[in-house]
């Protein structure tokens, strides 16, 4: 079992694994008031005399545990600590039921505030990397992936979008209830909730069902901006393997957003991203690629975030190549030159908590993959990517896992070829090192 992430101190408990979250939320948009209940089904990984969950800025009104007796519990500094009357053995199954309420808000962290955000008229949850506790109690660590059922009651006139499949939508008096189920294991930071005055429009896609969700007045612009997305899904499915989930949804808020963000099975964009220019199109490719790299295959720690961002950045270059705009080699040359002008003080596999999402992680990660592609050739490279996704489907990984697969699948020594890119500060030259045989 991978330990709690040192890049996110005060989050996560390595001594148990959550198998399933069942969330019941009653939310009033105009007052930003939440009444909620969470049921967490978990398994003890080691003997447990106590356990800790994460929940930020919300009031716990009741807590009970099935499968063990509770001696006492406290909720301070965004941590729920539960002390048991007697320890439970490894493998024991527990269900924790927590009722809570309040006015959700973002949570501070090393890379800025994340989580629950009020929009002009609605809600956006952008939880990467530490914002999940702003709306539900959880074991907030990337290596703990679980399935989800999210039931939301809210005001009529609003559409609720969450991860996975919408399984129910029903009117209950003056409220409307929406139920989404995510049957594939998902890290807490990828869980999302989007509430707004939205309409949904399906997209015809040969590789996977997809849809656009946007305010009605924004839908024509969204339709134009995302018109290439079905082809993009098909292109990436050929390169990386079949689209890994049941469907893909893009939510466009009625607000401008600083950056778009992926969640499992969906991505969120602002109105400022509705454009056919390359800067907008590359972001569409980037967030889509995360469905394979980051969501299906998830890094065990933020220190290995290049396994998400470097791969998604390289997918931008691959899409540029696929549509005949530029080749990946041209993109590599340009970005290598730009990186060479910047400080050489970042290690790709350990950039530091305050530089997890530094642009150098994205571009240097993409360059690492390009060097590998040049060394082994397209056939071996894309076969490796497909095998990487298939072998580690819905699991967690490390850089060492990737290096091991490079060695076994291509016969290349990953230490000699990739080591300088992964573990040295100095930027290596943009040449393919000899493919040293193992």
Sine and cosine of phi, psi and omega as CSV:
sin_phi,cos_phi,sin_psi,cos_psi,sin_omega,cos_omega
0.00,0.00,0.77,-0.64,0.03,-1.00
-0.96,0.29,0.64,-0.77,-0.05,-1.00
-0.97,0.26,0.14,-0.99,0.07,-1.00
-0.88,0.48,0.48,-0.88,-0.16,-0.99
-0.98,0.18,0.87,-0.50,0.04,-1.00
-0.90,0.44,-0.32,0.95,0.06,-1.00
-0.97,0.25,-0.25,0.97,0.02,-1.00
-0.79,-0.61,0.93,0.36,0.01,-1.00
-0.88,0.48,0.60,-0.80,-0.02,-1.00
0.99,0.11,0.19,0.98,0.06,-1.00
-0.81,-0.58,0.65,-0.76,0.18,-0.98
1.00,0.10,0.45,-0.89,0.04,-1.00
-0.69,-0.73,0.87,-0.48,-0.11,-0.99
-0.99,0.16,-0.10,0.99,-0.16,-0.99
-1.00,0.07,-0.07,1.00,0.06,-1.00
-0.53,-0.85,0.27,-0.96,0.01,-1.00
-0.81,-0.59,0.78,-0.63,0.09,-1.00
-1.00,0.09,0.77,-0.63,0.05,-1.00
-1.00,-0.01,-0.58,0.82,-0.11,-0.99
-0.43,-0.90,0.64,-0.76,0.15,-0.99
-0.92,-0.38,0.78,-0.63,0.11,-0.99
-0.88,-0.48,0.96,-0.28,-0.12,-0.99
-0.95,-0.32,0.74,-0.67,0.05,-1.00
-0.84,-0.54,0.92,-0.39,-0.11,-0.99
-0.86,-0.50,0.71,-0.71,0.16,-0.99
-0.87,-0.49,0.91,-0.42,-0.17,-0.99
-0.79,-0.61,0.73,-0.68,0.07,-1.00
-0.95,-0.31,0.91,-0.42,-0.17,-0.98
-0.89,0.46,-0.74,0.67,-0.19,-0.98
-0.95,0.32,-0.46,0.89,0.04,-1.00
-0.98,-0.19,-0.05,1.00,-0.07,-1.00
0.76,0.65,0.75,0.67,-0.01,-1.00
-0.91,-0.41,0.74,-0.67,-0.06,-1.00
-0.87,-0.49,0.77,-0.64,0.21,-0.98
-0.89,-0.46,0.81,-0.59,-0.17,-0.98
-0.52,-0.86,0.34,-0.94,0.12,-0.99
-0.67,-0.74,0.68,-0.73,0.02,-1.00
-0.83,-0.56,0.72,-0.69,0.13,-0.99
-0.92,-0.40,0.86,-0.51,-0.02,-1.00
-0.92,-0.40,0.87,-0.49,0.10,-1.00
-0.99,-0.11,0.87,-0.50,-0.10,-0.99
-0.71,-0.70,0.32,-0.95,0.00,-1.00
-0.84,-0.55,0.76,-0.65,0.06,-1.00
-0.94,0.33,0.78,-0.62,0.05,-1.00
-1.00,0.05,-0.53,0.85,0.07,-1.00
-0.69,-0.72,0.08,-1.00,0.02,-1.00
-0.86,0.51,0.76,-0.66,-0.06,-1.00
-0.90,-0.45,0.86,-0.50,0.20,-0.98
-0.98,-0.18,-0.28,0.96,0.04,-1.00
-0.38,-0.93,0.21,-0.98,0.08,-1.00
-0.48,-0.88,0.35,-0.94,-0.08,-1.00
-0.77,-0.64,0.69,-0.73,0.07,-1.00
-0.83,-0.56,0.29,-0.96,-0.04,-1.00
-0.95,-0.32,0.77,-0.64,0.10,-1.00
-0.40,-0.92,0.82,-0.57,-0.15,-0.99
-0.93,-0.36,0.77,-0.64,0.23,-0.97
0.89,0.45,0.31,0.95,0.06,-1.00
-0.84,-0.54,0.47,-0.88,-0.08,-1.00
-1.00,-0.07,0.82,-0.58,0.10,-0.99
-0.99,0.12,0.83,-0.55,-0.02,-1.00
-0.98,-0.21,-0.39,0.92,0.10,-0.99
-0.37,-0.93,0.44,-0.90,0.01,-1.00
-0.49,-0.87,0.72,-0.70,0.11,-0.99
-0.58,-0.82,0.41,-0.91,-0.01,-1.00
-0.81,-0.58,0.78,-0.62,0.13,-0.99
-0.99,-0.16,0.77,-0.63,-0.04,-1.00
0.95,-0.30,-0.12,0.99,0.05,-1.00
-0.29,-0.96,0.42,-0.91,0.05,-1.00
-1.00,-0.06,0.67,-0.74,-0.02,-1.00
-1.00,-0.07,0.79,-0.62,0.09,-1.00
-0.99,0.16,-0.75,0.66,0.08,-1.00
-0.25,-0.97,0.32,-0.95,0.09,-1.00
-0.63,-0.78,0.45,-0.89,0.05,-1.00
-0.69,-0.72,0.39,-0.92,0.06,-1.00
-0.70,-0.72,0.98,-0.18,-0.02,-1.00
-0.64,-0.77,0.55,-0.83,0.09,-1.00
0.79,0.62,0.69,0.72,0.06,-1.00
0.91,0.41,0.35,0.94,0.01,-1.00
-0.77,-0.64,0.77,-0.64,0.13,-0.99
-0.99,-0.13,0.88,-0.47,-0.01,-1.00
-0.94,-0.35,0.83,-0.56,-0.08,-1.00
-0.89,-0.45,0.89,-0.46,0.05,-1.00
-0.98,-0.19,0.77,-0.64,-0.04,-1.00
-1.00,-0.03,0.46,-0.89,0.03,-1.00
-0.93,0.37,-0.54,0.84,0.03,-1.00
-0.58,-0.81,0.58,-0.82,-0.01,-1.00
-0.89,0.45,0.50,-0.87,0.12,-0.99
-0.95,-0.31,0.48,-0.88,-0.10,-0.99
-0.99,0.17,0.38,-0.93,0.12,-0.99
-0.82,0.57,0.67,-0.74,-0.04,-1.00
1.00,-0.04,-0.17,0.99,0.00,-1.00
-0.92,0.40,0.63,-0.78,0.02,-1.00
-0.98,-0.17,0.77,-0.64,0.02,-1.00
-0.80,-0.60,0.49,-0.87,0.17,-0.98
-0.86,-0.52,0.83,-0.56,0.01,-1.00
-0.95,-0.30,0.83,-0.55,0.02,-1.00
-0.94,-0.35,0.84,-0.54,-0.05,-1.00
-0.78,-0.63,0.81,-0.58,0.13,-0.99
-0.98,-0.22,0.71,-0.71,-0.09,-1.00
-0.49,-0.87,0.23,-0.97,-0.06,-1.00
-0.35,-0.94,0.18,-0.98,0.08,-1.00
0.64,-0.77,-0.24,-0.97,0.01,-1.00
-0.94,-0.35,0.98,-0.21,-0.08,-1.00
-0.89,0.45,0.50,-0.87,0.07,-1.00
-0.47,-0.89,0.15,-0.99,-0.03,-1.00
-0.92,0.38,0.29,-0.96,-0.01,-1.00
-0.89,-0.46,0.76,-0.65,0.02,-1.00
-0.94,0.35,0.42,-0.91,0.02,-1.00
-0.29,-0.96,0.02,-1.00,-0.07,-1.00
-0.89,0.45,-0.40,0.92,-0.01,-1.00
-0.93,-0.36,0.34,0.94,0.00,-1.00
0.97,-0.26,0.09,-1.00,-0.03,-1.00
-0.96,0.27,0.61,-0.80,0.05,-1.00
-0.61,-0.79,0.20,-0.98,0.10,-1.00
0.92,-0.40,-0.69,-0.72,-0.12,-0.99
-0.96,0.30,0.84,-0.54,0.02,-1.00
-0.78,-0.63,0.73,-0.68,0.14,-0.99
-0.98,0.19,0.72,-0.69,0.13,-0.99
-1.00,-0.08,-0.02,-1.00,0.06,-1.00
-0.84,0.54,-0.61,0.79,0.04,-1.00
-0.51,-0.86,0.98,0.20,-0.01,-1.00
0.59,-0.80,-0.33,-0.94,-0.13,-0.99
-0.64,-0.77,0.57,-0.82,0.14,-0.99
-0.73,-0.68,0.73,-0.69,0.14,-0.99
-0.93,-0.38,0.92,-0.39,0.07,-1.00
-0.88,-0.47,1.00,-0.06,-0.25,-0.97
-1.00,-0.04,-0.16,0.99,-0.07,-1.00
-0.94,0.35,0.78,-0.63,-0.02,1.00
-0.97,-0.22,-0.10,0.99,-0.21,-0.98
-0.73,-0.69,0.28,0.96,-0.15,-0.99
-1.00,-0.05,-0.02,1.00,-0.01,-1.00
-0.84,0.54,-0.63,0.78,-0.02,-1.00
-0.91,0.40,-0.08,1.00,0.03,-1.00
-0.97,0.25,-0.19,0.98,0.00,-1.00
-0.67,-0.75,-0.17,0.99,0.14,-0.99
-0.41,-0.91,0.52,-0.86,0.06,-1.00
-0.94,0.33,0.72,-0.70,-0.14,-0.99
-0.42,-0.91,0.23,-0.97,0.20,-0.98
-1.00,-0.08,1.00,-0.02,-0.26,-0.97
-1.00,0.09,0.99,0.12,0.12,-0.99
-0.50,-0.87,0.57,-0.82,-0.11,-0.99
-0.89,0.46,-0.49,0.87,-0.09,-1.00
-0.99,0.17,-0.09,1.00,0.02,-1.00
-0.96,-0.28,0.99,-0.14,-0.03,-1.00
-0.97,-0.26,0.67,-0.75,-0.07,-1.00
-0.63,-0.78,0.19,-0.98,0.16,-0.99
-1.00,-0.02,0.28,-0.96,-0.13,-0.99
-0.64,-0.77,0.52,-0.85,0.27,-0.96
-0.75,-0.66,0.85,-0.53,-0.09,-1.00
-0.85,-0.52,0.92,-0.40,0.03,-1.00
-0.94,-0.33,0.83,-0.56,-0.06,-1.00
-0.80,-0.60,0.81,-0.58,0.18,-0.98
-0.96,-0.27,0.75,-0.66,-0.01,-1.00
-0.48,-0.88,-0.13,-0.99,-0.09,-1.00
-0.96,0.29,0.55,-0.84,0.08,-1.00
-0.91,0.42,0.44,-0.90,-0.04,-1.00
1.00,-0.08,-0.14,0.99,0.01,-1.00
-0.92,-0.39,0.60,-0.80,0.14,-0.99
-0.98,-0.19,0.68,-0.73,0.06,-1.00
-0.96,-0.27,0.76,-0.65,0.04,-1.00
-0.81,-0.59,0.76,-0.66,0.07,-1.00
-0.65,-0.76,-0.12,-0.99,-0.09,-1.00
-0.95,0.31,0.46,-0.89,0.13,-0.99
0.99,0.14,-0.64,-0.77,-0.14,-0.99
-0.95,-0.33,0.72,-0.70,0.14,-0.99
-0.96,0.26,0.91,-0.42,-0.06,-1.00
-0.97,-0.25,-0.24,0.97,0.03,-1.00
-0.37,-0.93,0.59,-0.81,0.14,-0.99
-0.59,-0.81,0.89,-0.45,-0.09,-1.00
-0.55,-0.83,0.55,-0.84,0.05,-1.00
-1.00,0.08,0.78,-0.63,0.03,-1.00
-0.80,-0.60,1.00,0.01,-0.05,-1.00
0.90,0.44,-0.85,-0.52,0.00,-1.00
-1.00,-0.05,0.22,0.98,-0.02,-1.00
-0.83,-0.55,0.29,-0.96,0.10,-1.00
-0.82,-0.57,0.71,-0.70,-0.03,-1.00
-0.93,-0.36,0.73,-0.69,0.02,-1.00
-0.85,-0.53,0.71,-0.71,0.00,-1.00
-0.82,-0.57,0.84,-0.55,0.08,-1.00
-0.88,-0.48,0.61,-0.80,0.04,-1.00
-0.79,-0.61,0.76,-0.65,0.06,-1.00
-0.92,-0.40,0.97,-0.25,-0.09,-1.00
-1.00,0.04,-0.17,0.99,0.03,-1.00
-0.99,-0.13,0.65,-0.76,-0.01,-1.00
-0.81,0.58,0.66,-0.75,-0.12,-0.99
-0.62,-0.78,0.70,-0.71,0.11,-0.99
-0.93,0.36,0.49,-0.87,-0.08,-1.00
-0.86,0.50,-0.62,0.79,-0.07,-1.00
-0.92,0.38,-0.28,0.96,0.00,-1.00
-1.00,-0.01,-0.13,0.99,0.06,-1.00
-0.96,0.28,0.69,-0.72,-0.07,-1.00
-0.62,-0.78,0.32,-0.95,0.12,-0.99
-0.64,-0.77,0.78,-0.63,0.02,-1.00
-0.81,-0.59,0.82,-0.57,0.00,-1.00
-0.77,-0.63,0.81,-0.59,0.01,-1.00
-0.21,-0.98,0.08,-1.00,0.06,-1.00
-1.00,0.09,0.97,0.23,-0.17,-0.99
-0.93,-0.36,0.40,-0.91,0.25,-0.97
-0.87,-0.49,0.36,-0.93,-0.03,-1.00
-0.89,-0.45,0.70,-0.71,0.05,-1.00
-0.76,-0.65,0.88,-0.47,0.03,-1.00
-0.91,0.41,0.48,-0.88,0.14,-0.99
-0.92,-0.39,0.68,-0.74,0.07,-1.00
-0.98,0.20,0.88,-0.48,-0.03,-1.00
-0.69,-0.73,0.76,-0.65,-0.02,-1.00
-0.97,0.26,-0.31,0.95,-0.12,-0.99
-0.99,-0.16,-0.45,0.89,-0.01,-1.00
-0.19,-0.98,0.55,-0.84,0.09,-1.00
-0.88,0.48,0.66,-0.75,0.04,-1.00
-0.61,-0.79,0.31,-0.95,-0.05,-1.00
-0.46,-0.89,0.45,-0.89,0.14,-0.99
-0.95,-0.32,0.70,-0.72,0.07,-1.00
-0.84,-0.54,0.83,-0.56,-0.08,-1.00
-0.33,-0.94,0.29,-0.96,0.19,-0.98
-0.86,0.51,0.56,-0.83,-0.09,-1.00
-0.82,0.57,-0.63,0.77,-0.02,-1.00
-0.95,0.33,-0.32,0.95,0.01,-1.00
-1.00,-0.08,-0.16,0.99,-0.14,-0.99
-0.89,0.45,-0.65,0.76,0.04,-1.00
-0.85,0.52,-0.67,0.75,0.02,-1.00
-0.93,0.37,-0.61,0.79,0.04,-1.00
-0.91,0.41,-0.66,0.75,0.00,-1.00
-0.87,0.50,-0.66,0.75,0.01,-1.00
-0.94,0.33,-0.70,0.72,-0.06,-1.00
-0.90,0.44,-0.59,0.81,-0.08,-1.00
-0.97,-0.23,0.36,0.93,-0.06,-1.00
-0.91,0.42,-0.44,0.90,0.01,-1.00
-1.00,0.02,-0.04,1.00,-0.10,-1.00
-0.88,0.47,-0.66,0.75,0.05,-1.00
-0.84,0.54,-0.68,0.73,0.05,-1.00
-0.91,0.41,-0.58,0.82,0.02,-1.00
-0.90,0.44,-0.69,0.72,0.03,-1.00
-0.87,0.49,-0.69,0.72,0.00,-1.00
-0.90,0.43,-0.65,0.76,0.00,-1.00
-0.90,0.44,-0.72,0.70,0.00,-1.00
-0.94,0.35,-0.54,0.84,0.06,-1.00
-0.89,0.45,-0.59,0.81,0.05,-1.00
-0.94,0.35,-0.62,0.78,-0.04,-1.00
-0.98,0.20,-0.66,0.75,-0.18,-0.98
-0.95,-0.31,-0.17,0.98,-0.11,-0.99
0.94,-0.33,0.24,-0.97,-0.08,-1.00
-0.80,0.60,0.55,-0.83,0.07,-1.00
-0.80,0.60,0.77,-0.64,-0.26,-0.97
-0.99,0.12,-0.15,0.99,-0.06,-1.00
-0.86,-0.51,0.02,-1.00,-0.07,-1.00
-0.94,0.33,-0.55,0.83,-0.06,-1.00
-0.31,-0.95,0.18,-0.98,0.03,-1.00
-0.73,-0.69,0.73,-0.68,-0.04,-1.00
-0.81,-0.59,0.65,-0.76,0.14,-0.99
-0.92,-0.38,0.79,-0.61,0.08,-1.00
-0.96,-0.27,0.79,-0.62,0.07,-1.00
-0.93,-0.36,0.90,-0.43,0.01,-1.00
-0.97,0.24,0.28,-0.96,0.06,-1.00
-1.00,0.10,0.05,1.00,0.03,-1.00
-0.94,-0.33,0.40,-0.91,0.20,-0.98
-0.97,0.25,0.60,-0.80,0.02,-1.00
-0.83,-0.55,0.55,-0.84,0.00,-1.00
-0.87,0.49,-0.72,0.69,0.01,-1.00
-0.61,-0.79,0.45,-0.90,0.19,-0.98
-0.98,0.21,0.24,-0.97,-0.02,-1.00
-0.51,-0.86,0.66,-0.75,0.05,-1.00
-1.00,0.04,0.52,-0.85,0.24,-0.97
-0.74,-0.67,0.15,-0.99,-0.05,-1.00
-0.94,0.34,0.84,-0.54,-0.01,-1.00
0.98,0.22,-0.03,1.00,0.04,-1.00
-0.42,-0.91,0.33,-0.95,0.09,-1.00
-0.72,-0.69,0.41,-0.91,-0.06,-1.00
-0.86,-0.51,0.76,-0.65,0.01,-1.00
-0.79,-0.61,0.42,-0.91,0.10,-0.99
-1.00,-0.08,0.19,-0.98,0.02,-1.00
-0.89,0.46,-0.42,0.91,0.01,-1.00
-0.95,0.32,-0.15,0.99,0.01,-1.00
-0.99,-0.14,0.06,1.00,-0.06,-1.00
-1.00,0.10,1.00,0.09,-0.07,-1.00
-0.45,-0.89,0.41,-0.91,0.08,-1.00
-1.00,-0.06,-0.04,1.00,0.00,-1.00
-0.93,0.36,0.38,-0.93,-0.11,-0.99
-0.87,0.50,-0.63,0.78,-0.05,-1.00
-0.85,0.53,-0.60,0.80,0.06,-1.00
-0.98,0.21,-0.65,0.76,-0.04,-1.00
-0.91,0.40,-0.59,0.81,0.01,-1.00
-0.92,0.40,-0.54,0.84,0.04,-1.00
-0.93,0.36,-0.59,0.81,0.07,-1.00
-0.88,0.48,-0.70,0.71,0.04,-1.00
-0.90,0.44,-0.68,0.74,-0.04,-1.00
-0.86,0.50,-0.78,0.63,-0.06,-1.00
-0.92,0.38,-0.60,0.80,0.06,-1.00
-0.88,0.47,-0.70,0.72,-0.04,-1.00
-0.87,0.49,-0.45,0.89,0.02,-1.00
-0.90,0.44,-0.34,0.94,0.05,-1.00
-0.88,0.48,-0.52,0.85,0.11,-0.99
-1.00,0.06,-0.76,0.65,-0.16,-0.99
-0.95,-0.32,1.00,-0.08,-0.04,-1.00
0.75,-0.66,-0.68,0.74,-0.03,-1.00
-0.99,-0.15,-0.78,0.63,0.11,-0.99
-0.95,0.31,-0.78,0.62,0.04,-1.00
-0.94,-0.33,0.91,-0.41,-0.17,-0.99
-0.90,-0.44,0.75,-0.66,0.07,-1.00
-0.90,0.44,0.63,-0.78,-0.01,-1.00
-0.95,0.30,-0.37,0.93,-0.06,-1.00
-0.58,-0.81,0.46,-0.89,0.06,-1.00
-0.90,0.43,-0.38,0.92,0.04,-1.00
-0.89,0.46,-0.41,0.91,0.03,-1.00
-0.98,-0.20,0.48,0.88,-0.08,-1.00
-0.90,0.44,-0.28,0.96,0.06,-1.00
-0.87,0.49,-0.43,0.90,0.04,-1.00
-0.92,0.40,-0.31,0.95,0.15,-0.99
-0.99,-0.12,-0.87,0.50,-0.20,-0.98
-0.97,0.26,-0.60,0.80,0.06,-1.00
-0.91,0.42,-0.64,0.77,0.01,-1.00
-0.93,0.36,-0.68,0.74,0.00,-1.00
-0.92,0.38,-0.60,0.80,0.06,-1.00
-0.91,0.42,-0.66,0.76,0.03,-1.00
-0.91,0.41,-0.52,0.86,0.07,-1.00
-0.89,0.47,-0.56,0.83,0.10,-0.99
-0.85,0.53,-0.72,0.70,-0.03,-1.00
-0.92,0.40,-0.60,0.80,0.03,-1.00
-0.91,0.41,-0.62,0.78,0.04,-1.00
-0.92,0.39,-0.66,0.75,0.06,-1.00
-0.85,0.53,-0.64,0.77,0.03,-1.00
-0.92,0.39,-0.67,0.74,-0.06,-1.00
-0.91,0.42,-0.54,0.84,-0.03,-1.00
-1.00,-0.10,0.09,1.00,0.08,-1.00
0.97,0.22,0.35,0.94,0.00,-1.00
-0.99,0.17,-0.85,0.52,0.09,-1.00
-0.58,-0.82,0.29,-0.96,0.12,-0.99
-1.00,0.03,0.34,-0.94,0.07,-1.00
-0.88,0.48,-0.56,0.83,0.04,-1.00
-0.90,0.45,-0.65,0.76,0.04,-1.00
-0.91,0.41,-0.66,0.75,0.05,-1.00
-0.90,0.43,-0.65,0.76,0.01,-1.00
-0.89,0.47,-0.70,0.71,0.01,-1.00
-0.87,0.49,-0.69,0.72,-0.05,-1.00
-0.91,0.42,-0.72,0.69,-0.06,-1.00
-0.97,0.24,-0.49,0.87,0.10,-0.99
-0.89,0.45,-0.68,0.74,0.02,-1.00
-0.89,0.45,-0.63,0.78,0.03,-1.00
-0.92,0.38,-0.67,0.74,0.03,-1.00
-0.90,0.44,-0.58,0.82,-0.03,-1.00
-0.89,0.46,-0.37,0.93,0.00,-1.00
-1.00,0.03,-0.13,0.99,-0.06,-1.00
-0.98,-0.18,0.17,-0.99,-0.01,-1.00
-0.87,0.49,0.66,-0.75,0.02,-1.00
-0.98,-0.21,0.92,0.40,-0.07,-1.00
-0.76,-0.65,0.37,0.93,-0.05,-1.00
-0.85,-0.52,0.74,-0.67,0.10,-1.00
-0.98,-0.20,0.83,-0.56,-0.15,-0.99
-0.85,0.52,-0.64,0.77,-0.06,-1.00
-1.00,0.02,0.06,1.00,0.08,-1.00
-0.36,-0.93,0.92,0.39,-0.11,-0.99
-0.96,0.29,-0.32,0.95,-0.07,-1.00
0.98,-0.18,0.52,-0.85,-0.11,-0.99
-0.86,0.51,-0.56,0.83,-0.05,-1.00
-0.99,0.12,-0.10,0.99,-0.01,-1.00
-0.81,-0.59,0.39,0.92,-0.01,-1.00
-0.83,0.56,-0.66,0.75,-0.07,-1.00
-0.95,-0.32,0.48,0.88,0.13,-0.99
-0.89,0.46,0.68,-0.74,-0.04,-1.00
-0.85,0.52,-0.42,0.91,0.02,-1.00
-0.92,0.40,-0.51,0.86,0.07,-1.00
-0.89,0.45,-0.68,0.73,-0.01,-1.00
-0.89,0.45,-0.80,0.60,-0.12,-0.99
-0.96,0.28,-0.64,0.77,0.02,-1.00
-0.93,0.37,-0.57,0.82,0.08,-1.00
-0.89,0.46,-0.68,0.73,0.04,-1.00
-0.89,0.45,-0.65,0.76,0.03,-1.00
-0.90,0.44,-0.59,0.80,0.05,-1.00
-0.86,0.51,-0.70,0.71,0.03,-1.00
-0.92,0.39,-0.61,0.80,0.00,-1.00
-0.91,0.42,-0.64,0.77,0.06,-1.00
-0.87,0.50,-0.68,0.74,0.03,-1.00
-0.89,0.45,-0.69,0.72,0.00,-1.00
-0.87,0.49,-0.69,0.72,0.00,-1.00
-0.91,0.42,-0.55,0.84,-0.04,-1.00
-0.96,0.26,-0.59,0.81,-0.13,-0.99
-0.96,-0.28,-0.26,0.97,-0.03,-1.00
1.00,-0.02,0.35,-0.94,-0.12,-0.99
-0.89,0.46,-0.69,0.72,-0.06,-1.00
-0.86,0.51,-0.76,0.65,-0.02,-1.00
-0.93,0.37,-0.61,0.80,-0.05,-1.00
-0.91,0.42,-0.77,0.64,-0.04,-1.00
-0.95,0.30,-0.49,0.87,0.14,-0.99
-0.90,0.44,-0.62,0.79,0.04,-1.00
-0.90,0.44,-0.71,0.70,0.00,-1.00
-0.88,0.47,-0.68,0.73,0.01,-1.00
-0.90,0.43,-0.63,0.77,0.02,-1.00
-0.93,0.38,-0.60,0.80,0.03,-1.00
-0.86,0.51,-0.72,0.69,0.00,-1.00
-0.93,0.36,-0.69,0.72,-0.06,-1.00
-0.93,0.37,-0.67,0.74,-0.05,-1.00
-0.92,0.39,-0.63,0.78,-0.10,-0.99
-0.95,-0.30,0.40,0.92,-0.05,-1.00
-0.81,0.59,0.83,-0.55,0.04,-1.00
0.90,0.44,0.37,0.93,0.04,-1.00
-0.91,-0.42,-0.16,-0.99,0.04,-1.00
-0.88,-0.48,0.50,-0.87,-0.15,-0.99
-0.64,-0.77,0.18,-0.98,0.09,-1.00
-0.76,-0.65,0.19,-0.98,0.10,-1.00
-0.86,0.51,-0.62,0.79,0.01,-1.00
-0.86,0.51,-0.60,0.80,0.06,-1.00
-0.89,0.45,-0.66,0.75,0.00,-1.00
-0.91,0.41,-0.69,0.72,0.01,-1.00
-0.88,0.47,-0.63,0.78,0.02,-1.00
-0.90,0.45,-0.63,0.78,0.01,-1.00
-0.94,0.33,-0.61,0.80,0.08,-1.00
-0.85,0.53,-0.70,0.72,-0.02,-1.00
-0.89,0.45,-0.75,0.66,-0.11,-0.99
-0.97,0.24,-0.53,0.85,-0.11,-0.99
-1.00,-0.04,-0.38,0.92,-0.06,-1.00
-0.88,-0.48,-0.28,0.96,-0.07,-1.00
0.97,0.23,0.12,0.99,0.02,-1.00
-1.00,-0.01,0.60,-0.80,0.08,-1.00
-0.98,0.19,0.95,-0.32,-0.07,-1.00
-0.93,0.37,-0.44,0.90,0.01,-1.00
-0.92,0.40,-0.72,0.69,-0.01,-1.00
-0.93,0.36,-0.67,0.75,-0.10,-1.00
-0.99,0.17,-0.73,0.68,-0.16,-0.99
-0.97,-0.25,-0.31,0.95,-0.07,-1.00
-0.77,0.64,-0.75,0.66,0.01,-1.00
-0.87,0.49,-0.56,0.83,0.01,-1.00
-0.96,0.27,-0.56,0.83,-0.11,-0.99
-1.00,0.07,-0.58,0.81,-0.23,-0.97
-0.79,-0.61,0.05,1.00,0.06,-1.00
-0.92,-0.39,0.51,-0.86,0.00,-1.00
-0.96,0.27,-0.67,0.74,-0.06,-1.00
-0.90,0.44,0.64,-0.77,0.02,-1.00
-0.98,0.21,0.88,-0.48,0.02,-1.00
-0.93,0.38,0.36,-0.93,0.07,-1.00
-0.92,0.39,0.41,-0.91,-0.04,-1.00
-1.00,0.05,0.95,0.31,0.10,-1.00
-0.69,-0.72,0.48,-0.88,0.04,-1.00
-0.99,0.13,0.88,-0.48,0.05,-1.00
-0.91,0.41,0.42,-0.91,0.05,-1.00
-0.82,0.57,0.68,-0.74,0.00,-1.00
-0.97,0.25,1.00,0.07,-0.07,-1.00
-0.92,0.39,0.81,-0.58,-0.01,-1.00
-0.94,0.33,0.55,-0.84,0.03,-1.00
-0.98,0.20,0.00,0.00,0.00,0.00
